[in-house]
């Protein structure tokens, strides 16, 4: 049986309302080459500190698009070589 590790983070909002987030199972998995490339690109764009603090879901659509676009370009360049 697979162990499930839950890390609960409570974020308080105005009015005393709190939400609970579960930490992703992906945190315990081995990184793929695509994951490593995505992290490298995020570091180049200066987004890595935000991702470490708040997670990938904290990025704007524009920032995600930049990371994805650069990933696609680099993957296509490597494919042509």
MOPAC internal coordinates of N, CA, C and O (Angstrom, degrees):
PM7 1SCF
backbone

  N    0.0000 0     0.00 0     0.00 0    0    0    0
  C    1.4513 1     0.00 0     0.00 0    1    0    0
  C    1.5331 1   109.21 1     0.00 0    2    1    0
  O    1.2310 1   121.16 1   -45.00 1    3    2    1
  N    1.2973 1   115.38 1   135.00 1    3    2    1
  C    1.4577 1   122.02 1  -177.39 1    5    3    2
  C    1.5232 1   110.46 1   -76.35 1    6    5    3
  O    1.2310 1   120.98 1   -46.65 1    7    6    5
  N    1.3292 1   115.73 1   133.35 1    7    6    5
  C    1.4519 1   119.64 1   176.69 1    9    7    6
  C    1.5180 1   109.20 1   -76.19 1   10    9    7
  O    1.2310 1   120.80 1   -44.06 1   11   10    9
  N    1.2793 1   116.08 1   135.94 1   11   10    9
  C    1.4549 1   120.56 1   176.24 1   13   11   10
  C    1.5244 1   107.54 1  -111.69 1   14   13   11
  O    1.2310 1   121.50 1   -58.28 1   15   14   13
  N    1.2998 1   114.73 1   121.72 1   15   14   13
  C    1.4555 1   120.39 1  -179.19 1   17   15   14
  C    1.5183 1   107.48 1  -105.42 1   18   17   15
  O    1.2310 1   120.93 1   -58.03 1   19   18   17
  N    1.2879 1   115.83 1   121.97 1   19   18   17
  C    1.4546 1   120.35 1   179.03 1   21   19   18
  C    1.5192 1   108.94 1  -110.91 1   22   21   19
  O    1.2310 1   121.34 1   -54.14 1   23   22   21
  N    1.2769 1   115.05 1   125.86 1   23   22   21
  C    1.4566 1   120.45 1   173.06 1   25   23   22
  C    1.5151 1   106.34 1  -113.05 1   26   25   23
  O    1.2310 1   120.82 1   -60.49 1   27   26   25
  N    1.2734 1   116.04 1   119.51 1   27   26   25
  C    1.4522 1   119.42 1  -176.46 1   29   27   26
  C    1.5239 1   109.33 1   -98.61 1   30   29   27
  O    1.2310 1   121.77 1   -49.15 1   31   30   29
  N    1.2881 1   114.22 1   130.85 1   31   30   29
  C    1.4562 1   121.32 1   177.37 1   33   31   30
  C    1.5226 1   106.72 1  -120.90 1   34   33   31
  O    1.2310 1   120.85 1   -56.51 1   35   34   33
  N    1.2951 1   115.98 1   123.49 1   35   34   33
  C    1.4586 1   119.23 1   179.69 1   37   35   34
  C    1.5183 1   108.00 1  -104.86 1   38   37   35
  O    1.2310 1   121.98 1   -54.64 1   39   38   37
  N    1.3054 1   113.81 1   125.36 1   39   38   37
  C    1.4507 1   119.98 1   177.16 1   41   39   38
  C    1.5167 1   107.43 1  -112.92 1   42   41   39
  O    1.2310 1   120.52 1   -53.74 1   43   42   41
  N    1.3161 1   116.62 1   126.26 1   43   42   41
  C    1.4606 1   120.50 1  -178.41 1   45   43   42
  C    1.5194 1   109.92 1   -93.30 1   46   45   43
  O    1.2310 1   121.94 1   -41.14 1   47   46   45
  N    1.2990 1   113.90 1   138.86 1   47   46   45
  C    1.4554 1   121.57 1   177.15 1   49   47   46
  C    1.5169 1   107.97 1  -120.88 1   50   49   47
  O    1.2310 1   120.25 1   -11.26 1   51   50   49
  N    1.3146 1   117.13 1   168.74 1   51   50   49
  C    1.4545 1   121.46 1   178.14 1   53   51   50
  C    1.5235 1   111.68 1   -52.56 1   54   53   51
  O    1.2310 1   120.19 1   -37.18 1   55   54   53
  N    1.3257 1   117.25 1   142.82 1   55   54   53
  C    1.4572 1   121.32 1   178.88 1   57   55   54
  C    1.5185 1   112.90 1    86.45 1   58   57   55
  O    1.2310 1   119.63 1  -171.91 1   59   58   57
  N    1.3187 1   118.32 1     8.09 1   59   58   57
  C    1.4556 1   120.82 1   176.76 1   61   59   58
  C    1.5134 1   114.95 1    76.23 1   62   61   59
  O    1.2310 1   119.45 1  -169.22 1   63   62   61
  N    1.3242 1   118.65 1    10.78 1   63   62   61
  C    1.4597 1   122.00 1   179.55 1   65   63   62
  C    1.5232 1   108.26 1   -80.31 1   66   65   63
  O    1.2310 1   120.30 1   -42.92 1   67   66   65
  N    1.3272 1   117.03 1   137.08 1   67   66   65
  C    1.4590 1   120.98 1   179.55 1   69   67   66
  C    1.5158 1   109.44 1  -126.52 1   70   69   67
  O    1.2310 1   120.38 1   -35.52 1   71   70   69
  N    1.3387 1   116.88 1   144.48 1   71   70   69
  C    1.4571 1   121.45 1   174.78 1   73   71   70
  C    1.5143 1   107.89 1  -117.83 1   74   73   71
  O    1.2310 1   120.62 1   -27.65 1   75   74   73
  N    1.3076 1   116.42 1   152.35 1   75   74   73
  C    1.4581 1   121.77 1  -178.69 1   77   75   74
  C    1.5120 1   108.11 1  -116.70 1   78   77   75
  O    1.2310 1   120.59 1   -49.63 1   79   78   77
  N    1.3339 1   116.47 1   130.37 1   79   78   77
  C    1.4640 1   121.62 1   178.14 1   81   79   78
  C    1.5140 1   109.04 1  -111.86 1   82   81   79
  O    1.2310 1   120.49 1   -38.59 1   83   82   81
  N    1.3304 1   116.66 1   141.41 1   83   82   81
  C    1.4607 1   121.89 1   174.51 1   85   83   82
  C    1.5208 1   108.18 1   -95.73 1   86   85   83
  O    1.2310 1   120.56 1   -39.81 1   87   86   85
  N    1.3025 1   116.54 1   140.19 1   87   86   85
  C    1.4594 1   120.52 1   177.38 1   89   87   86
  C    1.5267 1   108.43 1   -75.12 1   90   89   87
  O    1.2310 1   120.60 1   -41.12 1   91   90   89
  N    1.2892 1   116.46 1   138.88 1   91   90   89
  C    1.4601 1   122.59 1  -176.33 1   93   91   90
  C    1.5276 1   111.94 1   -62.66 1   94   93   91
  O    1.2310 1   120.56 1   -34.80 1   95   94   93
  N    1.3315 1   116.54 1   145.20 1   95   94   93
  C    1.4594 1   121.51 1   174.35 1   97   95   94
  C    1.5239 1   110.67 1   -66.96 1   98   97   95
  O    1.2310 1   120.52 1   155.51 1   99   98   97
  N    1.3346 1   116.61 1   -24.49 1   99   98   97
  C    1.4614 1   121.58 1  -177.40 1  101   99   98
  C    1.5325 1   111.72 1   -60.35 1  102  101   99
  O    1.2310 1   120.17 1   156.71 1  103  102  101
  N    1.3264 1   117.28 1   -23.29 1  103  102  101
  C    1.4654 1   120.76 1  -178.89 1  105  103  102
  C    1.5259 1   111.79 1   -61.36 1  106  105  103
  O    1.2310 1   120.03 1   155.43 1  107  106  105
  N    1.3241 1   117.54 1   -24.57 1  107  106  105
  C    1.4641 1   121.03 1  -177.90 1  109  107  106
  C    1.5236 1   112.57 1   -95.94 1  110  109  107
  O    1.2310 1   119.55 1  -179.00 1  111  110  109
  N    1.3151 1   118.46 1     1.00 1  111  110  109
  C    1.4552 1   121.85 1  -176.38 1  113  111  110
  C    1.5323 1   111.31 1   -94.14 1  114  113  111
  O    1.2310 1   121.28 1   -19.86 1  115  114  113
  N    1.3269 1   115.16 1   160.14 1  115  114  113
  C    1.4575 1   121.88 1   176.68 1  117  115  114
  C    1.5262 1   108.32 1   -73.33 1  118  117  115
  O    1.2310 1   120.54 1   -40.77 1  119  118  117
  N    1.3358 1   116.57 1   139.23 1  119  118  117
  C    1.4636 1   120.98 1  -179.37 1  121  119  118
  C    1.5250 1   110.69 1   -75.98 1  122  121  119
  O    1.2310 1   121.09 1   -44.16 1  123  122  121
  N    1.3326 1   115.52 1   135.84 1  123  122  121
  C    1.4553 1   121.01 1   175.89 1  125  123  122
  C    1.5314 1   108.60 1   -86.49 1  126  125  123
  O    1.2310 1   120.87 1    -8.17 1  127  126  125
  N    1.3262 1   115.93 1   171.83 1  127  126  125
  C    1.4676 1   120.12 1   177.24 1  129  127  126
  C    1.5334 1   110.30 1   -62.46 1  130  129  127
  O    1.2310 1   120.16 1   142.75 1  131  130  129
  N    1.3227 1   117.31 1   -37.25 1  131  130  129
  C    1.4670 1   120.53 1   178.04 1  133  131  130
  C    1.5224 1   111.00 1   -64.82 1  134  133  131
  O    1.2310 1   120.25 1   139.34 1  135  134  133
  N    1.3389 1   117.14 1   -40.66 1  135  134  133
  C    1.4631 1   120.87 1   177.55 1  137  135  134
  C    1.5254 1   110.54 1   -61.50 1  138  137  135
  O    1.2310 1   120.83 1   135.95 1  139  138  137
  N    1.3270 1   116.02 1   -44.05 1  139  138  137
  C    1.4653 1   120.80 1   179.42 1  141  139  138
  C    1.5235 1   111.15 1   -62.99 1  142  141  139
  O    1.2310 1   120.63 1   139.06 1  143  142  141
  N    1.3449 1   116.41 1   -40.94 1  143  142  141
  C    1.4588 1   120.98 1   178.32 1  145  143  142
  C    1.5287 1   110.33 1   -64.25 1  146  145  143
  O    1.2310 1   120.36 1   136.90 1  147  146  145
  N    1.3252 1   116.92 1   -43.10 1  147  146  145
  C    1.4642 1   121.18 1   179.64 1  149  147  146
  C    1.5278 1   110.58 1   -62.01 1  150  149  147
  O    1.2310 1   120.26 1   138.30 1  151  150  149
  N    1.3239 1   117.11 1   -41.70 1  151  150  149
  C    1.4569 1   120.72 1   178.57 1  153  151  150
  C    1.5332 1   111.29 1   -65.58 1  154  153  151
  O    1.2310 1   120.67 1   138.71 1  155  154  153
  N    1.3199 1   116.32 1   -41.29 1  155  154  153
  C    1.4676 1   121.25 1   178.67 1  157  155  154
  C    1.5342 1   110.51 1   -60.75 1  158  157  155
  O    1.2310 1   120.51 1   135.74 1  159  158  157
  N    1.3111 1   116.63 1   -44.26 1  159  158  157
  C    1.4627 1   121.10 1  -179.68 1  161  159  158
  C    1.5216 1   110.61 1   -65.99 1  162  161  159
  O    1.2310 1   120.47 1   138.49 1  163  162  161
  N    1.3311 1   116.71 1   -41.51 1  163  162  161
  C    1.4670 1   120.61 1   178.41 1  165  163  162
  C    1.5267 1   110.35 1   -60.86 1  166  165  163
  O    1.2310 1   120.06 1   141.70 1  167  166  165
  N    1.3243 1   117.49 1   -38.30 1  167  166  165
  C    1.4619 1   121.17 1   177.80 1  169  167  166
  C    1.5235 1   110.65 1   -66.55 1  170  169  167
  O    1.2310 1   120.40 1   138.56 1  171  170  169
  N    1.3462 1   116.83 1   -41.44 1  171  170  169
  C    1.4691 1   121.23 1   179.13 1  173  171  170
  C    1.5257 1   111.26 1   -62.38 1  174  173  171
  O    1.2310 1   120.57 1   144.39 1  175  174  173
  N    1.3423 1   116.51 1   -35.61 1  175  174  173
  C    1.4626 1   120.94 1  -178.66 1  177  175  174
  C    1.5239 1   112.74 1   -84.91 1  178  177  175
  O    1.2310 1   119.95 1   177.48 1  179  178  177
  N    1.3316 1   117.70 1    -2.52 1  179  178  177
  C    1.4623 1   120.94 1   179.81 1  181  179  178
  C    1.5188 1   113.71 1    77.88 1  182  181  179
  O    1.2310 1   119.83 1  -157.59 1  183  182  181
  N    1.3177 1   117.93 1    22.41 1  183  182  181
  C    1.4619 1   122.41 1  -178.02 1  185  183  182
  C    1.5215 1   113.11 1   -99.20 1  186  185  183
  O    1.2310 1   120.13 1   169.78 1  187  186  185
  N    1.3199 1   117.36 1   -10.22 1  187  186  185
  C    1.4626 1   120.67 1  -170.02 1  189  187  186
  C    1.5310 1   113.48 1   -62.93 1  190  189  187
  O    1.2310 1   119.85 1   139.72 1  191  190  189
  N    1.3370 1   117.89 1   -40.28 1  191  190  189
  C    1.4657 1   120.31 1  -179.72 1  193  191  190
  C    1.5265 1   110.92 1   -61.70 1  194  193  191
  O    1.2310 1   120.40 1   138.14 1  195  194  193
  N    1.3313 1   116.84 1   -41.86 1  195  194  193
  C    1.4664 1   120.95 1   177.51 1  197  195  194
  C    1.5289 1   110.40 1   -63.22 1  198  197  195
  O    1.2310 1   120.17 1   138.35 1  199  198  197
  N    1.3277 1   117.28 1   -41.65 1  199  198  197
  C    1.4650 1   121.66 1  -179.13 1  201  199  198
  C    1.5207 1   110.40 1   -64.93 1  202  201  199
  O    1.2310 1   120.13 1   138.90 1  203  202  201
  N    1.3226 1   117.37 1   -41.10 1  203  202  201
  C    1.4611 1   120.55 1   178.36 1  205  203  202
  C    1.5239 1   111.76 1   -64.20 1  206  205  203
  O    1.2310 1   120.31 1   140.80 1  207  206  205
  N    1.3384 1   117.01 1   -39.20 1  207  206  205
  C    1.4609 1   121.42 1  -179.03 1  209  207  206
  C    1.5180 1   112.54 1   -74.87 1  210  209  207
  O    1.2310 1   120.44 1   133.50 1  211  210  209
  N    1.3459 1   116.77 1   -46.50 1  211  210  209
  C    1.4573 1   120.84 1  -167.53 1  213  211  210
  C    1.5222 1   114.50 1  -117.83 1  214  213  211
  O    1.2310 1   119.76 1   170.85 1  215  214  213
  N    1.3268 1   118.06 1    -9.15 1  215  214  213
  C    1.4558 1   121.42 1   179.80 1  217  215  214
  C    1.5198 1   112.69 1    91.32 1  218  217  215
  O    1.2310 1   121.36 1   -13.64 1  219  218  217
  N    1.3402 1   115.00 1   166.36 1  219  218  217
  C    1.4639 1   121.39 1  -178.42 1  221  219  218
  C    1.5218 1   111.63 1   -63.20 1  222  221  219
  O    1.2310 1   120.14 1   149.01 1  223  222  221
  N    1.3271 1   117.34 1   -30.99 1  223  222  221
  C    1.4629 1   120.12 1  -177.24 1  225  223  222
  C    1.5222 1   112.74 1   -67.80 1  226  225  223
  O    1.2310 1   119.91 1   167.77 1  227  226  225
  N    1.3365 1   117.78 1   -12.23 1  227  226  225
  C    1.4626 1   120.31 1   179.86 1  229  227  226
  C    1.5310 1   112.59 1   -80.98 1  230  229  227
  O    1.2310 1   119.84 1   168.58 1  231  230  229
  N    1.3345 1   117.91 1   -11.42 1  231  230  229
  C    1.4649 1   120.69 1  -178.69 1  233  231  230
  C    1.5256 1   110.73 1   -73.53 1  234  233  231
  O    1.2310 1   121.40 1   -31.83 1  235  234  233
  N    1.3266 1   114.93 1   148.17 1  235  234  233
  C    1.4570 1   119.92 1   175.35 1  237  235  234
  C    1.5267 1   109.50 1   -74.05 1  238  237  235
  O    1.2310 1   120.75 1   -15.36 1  239  238  237
  N    1.3190 1   116.18 1   164.64 1  239  238  237
  C    1.4647 1   120.34 1   176.61 1  241  239  238
  C    1.5233 1   111.05 1   -60.08 1  242  241  239
  O    1.2310 1   120.56 1   142.28 1  243  242  241
  N    1.3202 1   116.53 1   -37.72 1  243  242  241
  C    1.4644 1   120.54 1  -179.71 1  245  243  242
  C    1.5306 1   110.88 1   -64.47 1  246  245  243
  O    1.2310 1   120.41 1   136.98 1  247  246  245
  N    1.3306 1   116.83 1   -43.02 1  247  246  245
  C    1.4653 1   120.55 1   179.69 1  249  247  246
  C    1.5243 1   110.61 1   -65.58 1  250  249  247
  O    1.2310 1   120.37 1   138.49 1  251  250  249
  N    1.3349 1   116.89 1   -41.51 1  251  250  249
  C    1.4721 1   120.33 1   177.39 1  253  251  250
  C    1.5217 1   110.50 1   -62.85 1  254  253  251
  O    1.2310 1   120.63 1   140.67 1  255  254  253
  N    1.3202 1   116.40 1   -39.33 1  255  254  253
  C    1.4590 1   120.83 1   178.63 1  257  255  254
  C    1.5150 1   112.26 1   -64.29 1  258  257  255
  O    1.2310 1   120.60 1   140.72 1  259  258  257
  N    1.3421 1   116.45 1   -39.28 1  259  258  257
  C    1.4664 1   120.25 1   177.41 1  261  259  258
  C    1.5161 1   110.54 1   -63.08 1  262  261  259
  O    1.2310 1   120.61 1   133.43 1  263  262  261
  N    1.3434 1   116.44 1   -46.57 1  263  262  261
  C    1.4673 1   120.41 1  -179.89 1  265  263  262
  C    1.5292 1   109.76 1   -61.43 1  266  265  263
  O    1.2310 1   120.36 1   132.68 1  267  266  265
  N    1.3301 1   116.91 1   -47.32 1  267  266  265
  C    1.4632 1   121.34 1  -179.40 1  269  267  266
  C    1.5142 1   112.97 1   -63.26 1  270  269  267
  O    1.2310 1   120.37 1   139.78 1  271  270  269
  N    1.3310 1   116.91 1   -40.22 1  271  270  269
  C    1.4604 1   120.67 1   179.29 1  273  271  270
  C    1.5111 1   112.78 1   -64.95 1  274  273  271
  O    1.2310 1   120.79 1   137.32 1  275  274  273
  N    1.3210 1   116.10 1   -42.68 1  275  274  273
  C    1.4616 1   119.99 1   178.97 1  277  275  274
  C    1.5276 1   109.83 1   -68.19 1  278  277  275
  O    1.2310 1   120.34 1   141.17 1  279  278  277
  N    1.3395 1   116.96 1   -38.83 1  279  278  277
  C    1.4769 1   120.49 1   176.56 1  281  279  278
  C    1.5229 1   110.63 1   -58.74 1  282  281  279
  O    1.2310 1   120.59 1   132.79 1  283  282  281
  N    1.3298 1   116.48 1   -47.21 1  283  282  281
  C    1.4640 1   121.23 1  -179.40 1  285  283  282
  C    1.5205 1   110.32 1   -59.68 1  286  285  283
  O    1.2310 1   120.59 1   134.71 1  287  286  285
  N    1.3424 1   116.47 1   -45.29 1  287  286  285
  C    1.4614 1   120.64 1  -178.89 1  289  287  286
  C    1.5330 1   110.71 1   -62.13 1  290  289  287
  O    1.2310 1   120.18 1   134.56 1  291  290  289
  N    1.3323 1   117.26 1   -45.44 1  291  290  289
  C    1.4568 1   120.47 1  -178.70 1  293  291  290
  C    1.5299 1   111.39 1   -67.20 1  294  293  291
  O    1.2310 1   119.99 1   141.57 1  295  294  293
  N    1.3318 1   117.62 1   -38.43 1  295  294  293
  C    1.4562 1   120.84 1   178.69 1  297  295  294
  C    1.5361 1   110.65 1   -65.98 1  298  297  295
  O    1.2310 1   120.42 1   140.01 1  299  298  297
  N    1.3382 1   116.80 1   -39.99 1  299  298  297
  C    1.4702 1   120.32 1   177.71 1  301  299  298
  C    1.5226 1   111.36 1   -67.55 1  302  301  299
  O    1.2310 1   119.72 1   141.70 1  303  302  301
  N    1.3297 1   118.14 1   -38.30 1  303  302  301
  C    1.4634 1   120.65 1   177.34 1  305  303  302
  C    1.5157 1   111.06 1   -62.80 1  306  305  303
  O    1.2310 1   120.54 1   137.82 1  307  306  305
  N    1.3302 1   116.57 1   -42.18 1  307  306  305
  C    1.4698 1   120.50 1   179.39 1  309  307  306
  C    1.5129 1   111.65 1   -67.73 1  310  309  307
  O    1.2310 1   120.32 1   147.99 1  311  310  309
  N    1.3181 1   116.99 1   -32.01 1  311  310  309
  C    1.4560 1   121.37 1   179.97 1  313  311  310
  C    1.5299 1   110.78 1   -69.12 1  314  313  311
  O    1.2310 1   120.45 1   144.82 1  315  314  313
  N    1.3371 1   116.75 1   -35.18 1  315  314  313
  C    1.4578 1   121.59 1  -178.60 1  317  315  314
  C    1.5195 1   112.67 1   -76.01 1  318  317  315
  O    1.2310 1   119.35 1   158.26 1  319  318  317
  N    1.2993 1   118.85 1   -21.74 1  319  318  317
  C    1.4769 1   122.16 1  -177.29 1  321  319  318
  C    1.4963 1   111.48 1   -74.25 1  322  321  319
  O    1.2310 1   120.10 1   180.00 1  323  322  321

